[in-house]
């Protein structure tokens, strides 16, 4: 699979049309081990999200989709634990905190869908039927988009640091000046 996104001929923008396409792209685009683990975790999330959306689009409510929502919640918790365990190089990025916040917001939304409205604690929470499917899908895409941005920024930072650490080629004049300086210094 090509690690680059397909460009839409009409908009000239990269295009991913499903969570499955996103999962495939993430698996193919990573080189660093932690990036690969993070991308695989996002792939698992995207597959779970796609399963929930498929079920909900069949006019099933949160009650019918509850087992899939619980699986998604479990995958989300495992992925969040993976994100928290990333090396300090990740945690220094602004996008790291934004991604954690997006994961937490998504978890809250799933919890709202799973929470039965008859419970007294649910009085101040939106009933599941008041959270439109479009909002659920939008939050899912936003969450995965934050994760992709985090991976992209980390990869850019890694590539930049790698490029800076490569020694510059010494041409003959620079080498001659360095030797001359060293000879003068030793006298």
Backbone torsions as a table, in degrees:
resi	resn	phi	psi	omega
1	UNK	NA	140.9	178.9
2	UNK	-73.6	128.3	-178.5
3	UNK	-70.8	-11.2	179.3
4	UNK	-87.7	150.6	177.0
5	UNK	-76.7	150.6	176.4
6	UNK	-73.0	134.2	179.9
7	UNK	-91.8	126.5	177.1
8	UNK	-70.5	123.9	-176.8
9	UNK	-63.8	-28.2	-179.2
10	UNK	-75.9	-48.0	-174.7
11	UNK	-95.3	-15.9	-175.8
12	UNK	61.2	26.0	177.7
13	UNK	-113.6	152.5	175.6
14	UNK	-62.3	150.2	-174.7
15	UNK	-139.0	129.7	169.0
16	UNK	-129.0	124.0	-173.1
17	UNK	-102.1	-11.9	-179.7
18	UNK	-146.2	164.1	178.1
19	UNK	-67.2	-29.2	177.4
20	UNK	-66.2	-42.2	176.6
21	UNK	-62.1	-39.3	177.6
22	UNK	-62.6	-44.5	179.4
23	UNK	-59.9	-44.7	179.4
24	UNK	-64.1	-42.0	179.0
25	UNK	-61.9	-45.4	-178.0
26	UNK	-61.6	-41.2	179.9
27	UNK	-64.5	-32.4	-174.8
28	UNK	-89.2	-16.2	-169.3
29	UNK	-97.4	-5.0	-171.8
30	UNK	-101.4	144.1	178.6
31	UNK	-118.4	-41.3	-179.6
32	UNK	-71.5	144.4	-176.4
33	UNK	-61.5	-46.4	179.4
34	UNK	-66.6	-38.5	176.9
35	UNK	-61.5	-41.7	179.7
36	UNK	-63.9	-43.8	178.1
37	UNK	-62.5	-43.4	179.3
38	UNK	-63.9	-43.6	179.0
39	UNK	-64.0	-40.2	177.7
40	UNK	-63.6	-40.8	176.4
41	UNK	-62.3	-40.8	176.8
42	UNK	-66.9	-33.9	176.7
43	UNK	-63.7	-42.4	177.3
44	UNK	-62.4	-43.0	177.4
45	UNK	-60.8	-43.7	-177.3
46	UNK	-64.5	-37.3	177.3
47	UNK	-66.1	-42.0	178.3
48	UNK	-64.7	-41.5	179.5
49	UNK	-63.5	-44.5	179.4
50	UNK	-60.0	-41.1	179.4
51	UNK	-63.8	-43.2	179.2
52	UNK	-63.6	-47.3	-178.6
53	UNK	-63.2	-39.7	178.1
54	UNK	-60.5	-44.3	180.0
55	UNK	-66.4	-43.0	-178.0
56	UNK	-69.9	-31.1	179.3
57	UNK	-72.2	-14.7	176.2
58	UNK	-85.0	24.3	179.3
59	UNK	67.0	19.7	174.6
60	UNK	-83.6	144.4	176.9
61	UNK	-90.8	-179.7	179.4
62	UNK	-58.4	-30.0	-179.7
63	UNK	-65.7	-44.5	179.6
64	UNK	-69.5	-30.7	-179.0
65	UNK	-92.2	3.1	-175.5
66	UNK	-53.7	-44.7	179.0
67	UNK	-60.7	-40.2	178.4
68	UNK	-69.2	-37.3	177.2
69	UNK	-65.5	-37.1	177.1
70	UNK	-66.5	-41.0	175.9
71	UNK	-61.2	-42.7	178.2
72	UNK	-62.4	-42.4	178.9
73	UNK	-62.0	-41.9	177.8
74	UNK	-62.8	-46.6	178.3
75	UNK	-62.4	-38.0	179.0
76	UNK	-64.9	-42.2	177.7
77	UNK	-63.7	-44.3	179.1
78	UNK	-63.3	-40.7	179.8
79	UNK	-66.9	-40.8	178.4
80	UNK	-61.3	-40.8	177.2
81	UNK	-62.0	-39.2	176.3
82	UNK	-62.4	-44.6	-179.7
83	UNK	-62.4	-42.9	-179.9
84	UNK	-64.2	-29.9	-179.0
85	UNK	-85.2	3.5	179.7
86	UNK	-66.0	157.5	-177.9
87	UNK	-65.6	162.7	-179.1
88	UNK	-58.1	-25.6	178.4
89	UNK	-59.7	-32.4	178.2
90	UNK	-76.1	-41.9	-173.1
91	UNK	-67.5	-18.1	178.4
92	UNK	-79.1	-9.4	-178.8
93	UNK	-84.6	140.1	175.8
94	UNK	-57.8	-39.2	-176.5
95	UNK	-64.9	-23.4	178.3
96	UNK	-62.0	-50.9	-179.9
97	UNK	-64.4	-38.1	179.3
98	UNK	-64.7	-39.1	179.7
99	UNK	-68.4	-42.2	176.8
100	UNK	-60.4	-41.4	178.4
101	UNK	-63.6	-41.8	178.8
102	UNK	-63.5	-41.2	177.0
103	UNK	-62.0	-42.4	179.1
104	UNK	-65.1	-42.3	178.6
105	UNK	-63.5	-38.8	178.5
106	UNK	-65.9	-40.3	178.2
107	UNK	-61.8	-40.8	178.9
108	UNK	-63.3	-43.0	179.3
109	UNK	-61.7	-44.2	178.4
110	UNK	-62.7	-41.5	177.3
111	UNK	-60.0	-39.0	178.2
112	UNK	-64.4	-37.9	178.4
113	UNK	-68.2	-32.6	-176.9
114	UNK	-84.8	-19.8	-175.5
115	UNK	-73.9	120.7	177.8
116	UNK	-67.3	134.5	-176.8
117	UNK	-68.9	-14.3	-177.9
118	UNK	-77.6	-15.1	-178.1
119	UNK	-73.9	142.0	179.8
120	UNK	-59.9	-34.0	179.7
121	UNK	-65.5	-21.4	-175.4
122	UNK	-84.0	-1.5	-176.1
123	UNK	-60.3	-32.0	-176.9
124	UNK	-101.0	7.4	179.6
125	UNK	-110.2	144.5	177.3
126	UNK	-59.1	134.1	173.2
127	UNK	-62.5	150.4	-176.0
128	UNK	-52.8	-38.5	-176.7
129	UNK	-69.5	-14.6	178.7
130	UNK	-85.9	-2.7	176.8
131	UNK	-101.8	104.7	-176.5
132	UNK	-64.0	150.7	178.1
133	UNK	-57.7	-37.6	-180.0
134	UNK	-61.9	-38.0	178.4
135	UNK	-67.1	-40.4	177.8
136	UNK	-60.3	-46.9	180.0
137	UNK	-64.5	-40.1	179.3
138	UNK	-63.1	-43.9	179.0
139	UNK	-66.1	-37.5	178.0
140	UNK	-62.2	-48.3	179.2
141	UNK	-63.4	-41.0	-179.5
142	UNK	-62.9	-42.7	179.8
143	UNK	-61.3	-48.7	179.6
144	UNK	-66.9	-32.5	175.9
145	UNK	-64.1	-39.6	176.1
146	UNK	-62.4	-40.0	177.9
147	UNK	-65.6	-40.3	178.1
148	UNK	-64.9	-39.0	177.8
149	UNK	-64.0	-41.2	177.5
150	UNK	-59.7	-48.3	-179.9
151	UNK	-62.2	-43.6	-179.5
152	UNK	-61.5	-45.6	-179.4
153	UNK	-65.3	-39.9	178.2
154	UNK	-64.0	-44.5	179.7
155	UNK	-62.5	-42.1	178.6
156	UNK	-63.3	-43.6	179.0
157	UNK	-63.0	-42.5	179.2
158	UNK	-64.2	-44.2	179.6
159	UNK	-65.4	-37.8	178.9
160	UNK	-66.8	-44.3	179.5
161	UNK	-64.8	-38.6	178.8
162	UNK	-65.2	-41.6	179.8
163	UNK	-65.6	-36.5	179.5
164	UNK	-72.1	-26.9	-176.9
165	UNK	-84.5	-10.9	178.4
166	UNK	-76.2	123.7	-179.2
167	UNK	-66.1	142.5	179.0
168	UNK	-72.3	148.4	178.9
169	UNK	-68.1	134.3	179.9
170	UNK	-91.4	119.5	174.4
171	UNK	-84.7	170.4	-173.6
172	UNK	-61.7	-38.2	-178.0
173	UNK	-69.5	-40.1	178.5
174	UNK	-65.8	-40.1	178.6
175	UNK	-64.4	-41.3	179.0
176	UNK	-64.0	-42.5	178.7
177	UNK	-65.4	-39.5	179.1
178	UNK	-63.8	-42.4	178.4
179	UNK	-65.2	-41.5	178.6
180	UNK	-61.0	-44.4	179.4
181	UNK	-62.4	-42.4	-179.3
182	UNK	-64.3	-40.1	178.8
183	UNK	-63.7	-46.3	179.6
184	UNK	-62.8	-38.4	-178.6
185	UNK	-65.5	-36.7	-176.7
186	UNK	-76.9	-16.7	-178.4
187	UNK	-73.9	NA	NA
